[in-house]
Amino acid sequence: MTPSSPPFAEDLVPGVALDPAPDITVDEGLAAQYLALSGDQLGPTLSAPLSFALTGRPERLANPALVISLSIGQSTVATGRVIANLRYDNLVLERQVHVGETLRTVVTPVAAAWTRSGTDRAKVLLDMSVTTHDGERIARYQRLALLPVRDAEVLVAGDIPGAGDAPPLSHYWSVVPSGWSNPAGVTSRPLALGSPWTDPLADTVSSARELVRLTQNRAAAHRDARVGSGGQRLVFGGHTVALAQASLSRLAPDLLTVLAWRSCDHLAPVFEDDTLSFEIVIDAVERGRGFRIADATVRATAHRGETKSTPVLEWRPVLLLAGEAS
């Protein structure tokens, strides 16, 4: 049997879904490994009693950043040759995932466009549909990746559609499960709109290859320095988001889960042993049903050596927090 090679940009046909990667069950071992790699303190994903108080289900809540990292890893059936991941748009967790559930991701190319550098690479927009093994929808979102081009005459290039108008914050109440209850014992913290929170704890990127393998990510640039950037392996973007959400969980201990990503822009590469610092701004908040939902902007900066600092991430999650705080 001859193994299939990762596709070039021109091999991805708009509207034609790729064969999916293997399904992945989010079990206790996988959740524990993710915790070791991220340090995320999101309460309902750590504590079975807290998860039960929130959801009413005996199975513990799976970390939403882990769920999306697994989906992104599964989506690399399309991006094994990726040069860079540019952004993610309109990611809504239509249903939260619990430990023990199985995930499947189907990738469908949407459009391709040339970059300014010429015809050796192209931006490709991909649509991701994430379901359970039984076909129940978990999420749908789009990913913009930069891929190499082997034969420029074959690529059908045009324009990349925009992300569309952003829905109001109130839209996201629709994905807060109706059976959830604000758990007793979680102290709500006041939210100061527009005032940056700087996390006093920076974190160093480590075990990058382990997270790549854990999420079944096939992108060679994350495994092989020879095809990385400047002879260095690129850190999987989900790793940067994992550390960003871990920072968020420390600064907002009343965070219950993440409902959506309005956007996620990877501004520059991240490398193993980079030290990342984080700044968080709460942009808007609404109260209802015993909870609060909030728009946040999380920015990450990579520090290399004593002087070099590079902005690497701007992530805009929609948060579900414990209610009542003014």
Helices and strands as residue ranges (DSSP letters): G 9-11, E 24-25, H 28-38, H 43-46, H 48-55, H 64-74, G 75-77, E 84-93, E 102-115, E 118-132, E 137-148, G 169-175, E 197-198, E 203-204, H 208-214, G 220-222, G 225-227, H 237-251, E 255-266, E 275-288, E 291-304, E 308-322
